[in-house]
Amino acid sequence: MTATRPDLCFVVTKLSQYMSKPTVNHLGLAKHVLRYVKGTLDYGLKFGKSEAGLKLTGYCDSDWGSAGDRHSITGYCFKMSTHGPLISWKSKKQRVVALSTCEAEYVAISHAVQECNFLAQPYADITECQRDTIILFVDNQGAIALSKNPVYHQRSMHIDIRYHFIKSQIENGSVKLVYVPSDENVADMFTKPLSKGTLCKFSTIRG
């Protein structure tokens, strides 16, 4: 899951939350995962030469309060070419309880932007050029608007200030948020279980 199988990221993250007190249901889910792995042993990431050149882009998404403690799940991933494989991905439970889908997406964006800053330097070293603006695709237009102007109105005044650094990253050109439809958001696979058809689409089209 960590190195070559991003399709296992969500379920492994989910099961790892119950390591101390697993139930029979969790054992059944673990067995289901093992059967899936056995049937997909040839799955992996394929790296090759990019005809379109290198461009670091990312996808970000979140669910809303699906965990038992009502915390949301952040999911993000990054790749270095349009049809290339993922180079970084994450599925993580948020520390705060989001009061809306917009807030959950906003917190997820802040996590993804932190990863952007981490990947920016090795990307610049590989391409031997100065840091370029990183495109981050998000499927919530309300969260995009809040990221560009996180004024302290009733909708956002309760959000921890550490999440509001997104605006400075957008203003200095480090990151650009772009809307993408939910059914085209690759990060969706890191926040919830996907159907076989959706998973196959992301595996073949997105690399």
C-alpha positions as CSV (number, residue, x, y, z in Angstrom):
1,M,0.0,0.0,0.0
2,T,2.8,2.4,0.9
3,A,5.0,1.9,-2.2
4,T,3.1,0.4,-5.1
5,R,-0.6,-0.1,-4.4
6,P,-2.5,3.1,-3.9
7,D,-5.8,1.2,-4.5
8,L,-5.3,-0.4,-1.0
9,C,-4.7,2.9,0.8
10,F,-8.2,3.6,2.0
11,V,-9.1,0.1,3.3
12,V,-5.7,-0.3,5.0
13,T,-6.1,3.1,6.7
14,K,-9.7,2.1,7.7
15,L,-8.7,-1.3,9.2
16,S,-5.6,0.1,11.0
17,Q,-7.9,2.2,13.2
18,Y,-9.2,-0.9,14.8
19,M,-5.9,-2.7,15.5
20,S,-6.4,-2.6,19.3
21,K,-10.0,-3.8,19.4
22,P,-10.9,-5.6,16.2
23,T,-14.3,-7.2,15.8
24,V,-15.5,-10.2,13.7
25,N,-16.7,-7.7,11.0
26,H,-13.2,-6.3,10.8
27,L,-11.8,-9.8,10.4
28,G,-14.2,-10.4,7.5
29,L,-13.2,-7.2,5.8
30,A,-9.5,-8.1,6.2
31,K,-10.2,-11.5,4.6
32,H,-12.0,-9.7,1.7
33,V,-9.0,-7.5,1.2
34,L,-6.6,-10.5,1.1
35,R,-8.8,-12.1,-1.5
36,Y,-8.7,-8.9,-3.6
37,V,-4.9,-8.8,-3.3
38,K,-4.6,-12.4,-4.4
39,G,-6.7,-11.7,-7.5
40,T,-4.7,-8.5,-8.3
41,L,-1.1,-9.6,-7.8
42,D,-0.1,-8.1,-11.1
43,Y,-1.4,-4.7,-10.2
44,G,1.2,-2.0,-9.7
45,L,2.5,1.4,-10.9
46,K,4.1,1.6,-14.3
47,F,6.7,4.3,-14.9
48,G,7.8,5.3,-18.3
49,K,8.9,8.2,-20.4
50,S,6.4,11.1,-20.6
51,E,5.9,12.4,-24.1
52,A,4.1,15.5,-22.8
53,G,6.8,16.5,-20.4
54,L,6.7,16.7,-16.6
55,K,4.1,18.7,-14.6
56,L,3.4,18.1,-11.0
57,T,-0.3,18.0,-10.4
58,G,-2.5,16.8,-7.5
59,Y,-6.0,15.7,-6.6
60,C,-7.7,16.4,-3.2
61,D,-10.9,15.1,-1.7
62,S,-12.7,14.3,1.5
63,D,-15.8,12.6,2.8
64,W,-17.9,14.1,5.5
65,G,-18.2,12.5,8.9
66,S,-18.2,8.9,7.8
67,A,-16.1,7.6,10.7
68,G,-17.8,6.3,13.8
69,D,-16.5,9.4,15.8
70,R,-17.8,11.6,12.9
71,H,-14.4,12.7,11.8
72,S,-13.9,13.1,8.1
73,I,-11.3,11.4,5.9
74,T,-8.7,13.4,3.9
75,G,-7.5,11.9,0.6
76,Y,-4.9,13.3,-1.8
77,C,-2.5,12.1,-4.5
78,F,0.1,13.6,-6.9
79,K,1.6,12.6,-10.2
80,M,4.3,14.1,-12.4
81,S,2.7,13.8,-15.8
82,T,-0.8,13.8,-17.3
83,H,-1.0,10.0,-17.9
84,G,1.7,8.9,-15.5
85,P,1.4,6.9,-12.3
86,L,0.9,8.4,-8.8
87,I,4.1,9.3,-6.9
88,S,2.5,10.3,-3.6
89,W,-0.9,9.5,-2.0
90,K,-2.5,9.6,1.5
91,S,-5.7,8.7,3.2
92,K,-5.9,10.2,6.7
93,K,-8.6,10.8,9.3
94,Q,-8.9,14.5,10.1
95,R,-8.2,15.7,13.7
96,V,-11.2,18.0,13.8
97,V,-14.9,17.3,13.3
98,A,-16.0,19.2,10.2
99,L,-19.4,21.0,10.4
100,S,-20.0,20.8,6.7
101,T,-18.7,19.2,3.5
102,C,-17.1,22.6,2.6
103,E,-15.1,22.6,5.9
104,A,-14.1,19.0,5.4
105,E,-12.8,19.8,1.9
106,Y,-11.1,22.9,3.2
107,V,-9.1,20.9,5.8
108,A,-8.3,18.3,3.2
109,I,-6.9,21.1,0.9
110,S,-4.6,22.3,3.7
111,H,-3.2,18.8,4.1
112,A,-2.7,18.5,0.3
113,V,-1.0,21.9,0.1
114,Q,1.5,20.8,2.8
115,E,2.4,17.8,0.6
116,C,2.7,20.2,-2.4
117,N,5.4,22.1,-0.5
118,F,7.2,18.9,0.3
119,L,7.2,17.6,-3.3
120,A,8.1,21.0,-4.8
121,Q,11.8,20.8,-4.1
122,P,12.5,17.3,-5.4
123,Y,10.4,18.1,-8.4
124,A,12.5,21.2,-9.1
125,D,15.7,19.1,-8.7
126,I,14.5,16.5,-11.2
127,T,13.4,19.1,-13.8
128,E,16.4,21.4,-13.1
129,C,14.1,24.5,-13.1
130,Q,12.7,26.8,-10.6
131,R,9.6,25.9,-8.7
132,D,6.5,26.1,-10.8
133,T,2.9,26.6,-9.8
134,I,1.4,23.2,-8.7
135,I,-2.2,22.5,-9.9
136,L,-4.4,21.0,-7.3
137,F,-7.7,19.6,-8.5
138,V,-10.6,19.9,-6.0
139,D,-14.3,18.9,-6.5
140,N,-15.9,21.4,-4.0
141,Q,-16.3,24.9,-5.3
142,G,-17.2,26.3,-1.9
143,A,-13.9,25.1,-0.4
144,I,-12.1,26.6,-3.4
145,A,-13.8,30.0,-2.7
146,L,-13.0,29.8,1.0
147,S,-9.4,29.0,0.3
148,K,-9.0,32.1,-1.9
149,N,-10.7,34.3,0.7
150,P,-10.9,32.7,4.2
151,V,-12.6,35.7,5.9
152,Y,-13.7,35.2,9.4
153,H,-17.4,35.1,8.9
154,Q,-19.8,32.7,10.6
155,R,-18.9,29.9,8.2
156,S,-15.2,29.8,8.9
157,M,-14.5,31.6,12.2
158,H,-14.3,28.4,14.2
159,I,-11.7,26.7,11.9
160,D,-8.3,26.5,13.4
161,I,-6.0,29.2,12.1
162,R,-3.3,26.7,11.0
163,Y,-5.6,25.7,8.1
164,H,-5.8,29.2,6.7
165,F,-2.2,29.3,5.4
166,I,-3.7,28.1,2.1
167,K,-4.5,31.7,1.1
168,S,-0.9,32.7,1.3
169,Q,0.2,29.7,-0.8
170,I,-2.3,30.7,-3.5
171,E,-1.3,34.4,-3.4
172,N,2.4,33.7,-3.9
173,G,1.7,31.3,-6.8
174,S,2.8,28.1,-5.2
175,V,-0.5,26.4,-5.7
176,K,-3.5,26.9,-8.0
177,L,-6.8,25.3,-7.1
178,V,-8.9,24.1,-10.1
179,Y,-12.3,22.5,-10.0
180,V,-12.8,19.0,-11.2
181,P,-16.0,17.0,-11.3
182,S,-16.3,14.4,-8.5
183,D,-16.4,11.5,-11.0
184,E,-13.1,12.6,-12.4
185,N,-11.4,13.2,-9.0
186,V,-8.8,10.4,-8.5
187,A,-8.5,11.3,-4.8
188,D,-12.0,10.0,-4.3
189,M,-10.5,6.5,-4.0
190,F,-8.7,7.5,-0.8
191,T,-11.9,8.7,1.0
192,K,-14.4,5.9,0.4
193,P,-14.8,2.5,-1.2
194,L,-15.2,2.6,-5.0
195,S,-17.2,0.4,-7.4
196,K,-15.2,-1.9,-9.6
197,G,-16.0,0.2,-12.7
198,T,-14.7,3.4,-11.1
199,L,-11.6,1.8,-9.8
200,C,-10.8,0.3,-13.2
201,K,-11.3,3.7,-14.8
202,F,-8.9,5.4,-12.5
203,S,-6.4,2.5,-12.9
204,T,-6.4,2.6,-16.7
205,I,-6.9,6.3,-17.5
206,R,-4.8,7.8,-14.8
207,G,-2.0,5.3,-14.8
